[in-house]
């Protein structure tokens, strides 16, 4: 069974937003993002990774959001079998977001070695979905 292990929030002020979640919900900062594509934080409760991201790249943010968007951006599922999950996604007419995957140079790999390894897909009504077999930093494997 797939498990929700990652939620990403687009934020125009990731410092303030991350501080809010750390202080109010006692989430732990488990990583920082500082790249040409985005800046922000990875927070965790030990089970789920919460990414607070200020997107700098329109392509990586996704055309439907853009860099000025603030709010829920995407949700990530850790799966046991990425290939079988991809087949089920395609059966439901969900295709990989190659525009974003190519810009991030992301896709499934054998492990993340501290980095997140995922493939983004377009779900129903344009909902962005991450699929990972190895999970995200700060998440439990259960």
KOLNU-139263 format. One line per 3 residues: number of its first residue (from 0); their letters; for each residue x, y, z of C-alpha. Coordinates in Angstrom, 1 decimal. Example, Ala and Ser with C-alpha at 12.3 -4.5 7.8 and 13.67 -1.06 7.14 Angstrom:
<pts>
0) AS) 12.3,-4.5,7.8; 13.7,-1.1,7.1
</pts>
This chain:
<pts>
0) XXX) 0.0,0.0,0.0; 1.2,3.5,-0.8; 1.7,5.9,2.1
3) XXX) 1.5,9.7,2.1; 5.0,10.7,3.1; 5.5,14.2,1.6
6) XXX) 3.5,17.4,1.4; 4.8,20.6,-0.3; 3.6,24.1,0.4
9) XXX) 4.6,26.9,-1.9; 5.5,30.0,0.2; 6.6,33.5,-0.6
12) XXX) 8.2,33.7,2.9; 9.6,30.2,3.7; 11.5,31.4,6.8
15) XXX) 8.3,32.7,8.4; 6.2,29.7,7.3; 8.8,27.2,8.5
18) XXX) 9.1,28.9,11.8; 5.3,28.8,12.2; 5.2,25.0,11.7
21) XXX) 8.2,24.4,13.9; 6.9,26.5,16.8; 3.2,25.6,16.6
24) XXX) 3.5,21.9,15.7; 7.0,21.2,17.1; 8.2,19.9,13.7
27) XXX) 12.0,19.3,13.3; 14.0,21.0,10.6; 15.6,18.1,8.7
30) XXX) 17.0,20.0,5.6; 17.3,23.2,3.7; 16.8,23.9,0.0
33) XXX) 18.9,26.6,-1.7; 19.1,26.2,-5.4; 18.3,28.0,-8.6
36) XXX) 14.9,26.2,-8.6; 13.7,26.9,-5.1; 14.7,27.8,-1.6
39) XXX) 13.2,26.7,1.7; 13.0,24.0,4.3; 12.3,20.3,4.9
42) XXX) 10.4,19.8,8.2; 9.4,16.5,9.7; 7.4,14.9,12.5
45) XXX) 9.5,11.8,12.0; 6.9,10.3,9.7; 6.0,12.8,7.0
48) XXX) 8.2,15.3,5.2; 6.8,18.8,4.9; 8.5,20.9,2.3
51) XXX) 8.2,24.7,2.5; 9.4,26.1,-0.8; 9.8,29.4,-2.5
54) XXX) 10.0,28.5,-6.2; 12.4,30.5,-8.3; 11.8,28.7,-11.6
57) XXX) 8.4,28.9,-13.4; 9.1,25.5,-15.0; 9.8,23.8,-11.7
60) XXX) 6.8,25.5,-10.0; 4.6,24.3,-12.8; 2.8,26.5,-15.3
63) XXX) -0.4,26.2,-13.4; 1.1,27.7,-10.2; 4.0,30.0,-11.2
66) XXX) 6.5,31.5,-8.8; 4.0,33.9,-7.1; 1.7,31.1,-5.9
69) XXX) 1.4,30.4,-2.2; -0.5,27.4,-0.8; -0.6,23.6,-1.1
72) XXX) 1.6,22.6,-4.1; 1.8,18.8,-4.2; 1.5,15.6,-2.3
75) XXX) 3.9,12.7,-2.3; 3.4,9.0,-2.0; 6.0,6.4,-1.1
78) XXX) 5.3,3.2,-2.9; 6.7,-0.4,-2.8; 6.8,-0.8,-6.6
81) XXX) 7.3,2.3,-8.7; 6.9,0.5,-12.0; 3.5,-1.0,-11.0
84) XXX) 2.4,2.3,-9.6; 3.4,4.0,-12.9; 1.3,1.5,-14.8
87) XXX) -1.7,2.2,-12.6; -1.2,5.9,-13.1; -1.1,5.6,-16.8
90) XXX) -4.2,3.3,-16.8; -6.0,6.3,-15.1; -4.6,8.7,-17.8
93) XXX) -2.1,10.2,-15.4; 1.1,11.1,-17.1; 4.5,12.1,-15.8
96) XXX) 5.1,15.9,-15.6; 8.1,15.7,-17.9; 8.4,19.5,-18.0
99) XXX) 9.1,19.5,-14.3; 10.9,16.2,-14.1; 13.3,17.2,-16.8
102) XXX) 14.0,20.6,-15.2; 14.7,18.9,-11.9; 16.6,16.0,-13.5
105) XXX) 14.5,13.8,-11.3; 13.1,10.4,-11.7; 13.2,7.1,-9.9
108) XXX) 16.6,5.8,-8.9; 18.1,3.1,-6.7; 18.2,5.3,-3.6
111) XXX) 18.3,8.9,-2.5; 21.6,9.0,-0.6; 20.3,12.0,1.3
114) XXX) 18.5,13.4,-1.7; 14.8,13.0,-2.6; 14.2,10.7,-5.6
117) XXX) 10.7,11.1,-7.1; 8.7,11.4,-10.3; 6.0,14.0,-10.6
120) XXX) 2.7,13.1,-12.2; -0.5,15.0,-13.2; -3.4,13.6,-11.2
123) XXX) -7.1,14.3,-11.6; -8.0,18.0,-12.0; -4.3,18.8,-12.4
126) XXX) -3.4,17.8,-8.9; 0.4,17.3,-8.8; 1.5,14.0,-7.3
129) XXX) 5.1,12.9,-6.4; 5.8,9.2,-6.4; 8.9,7.8,-4.7
132) XXX) 10.1,4.3,-3.9; 12.9,5.5,-1.6; 11.0,8.2,0.3
135) XXX) 12.0,11.7,1.5; 14.4,13.0,4.0; 13.0,12.9,7.6
138) XXX) 10.4,10.3,6.9; 10.0,6.9,8.5; 10.1,3.8,6.3
141) X) 6.8,2.4,7.7
</pts>
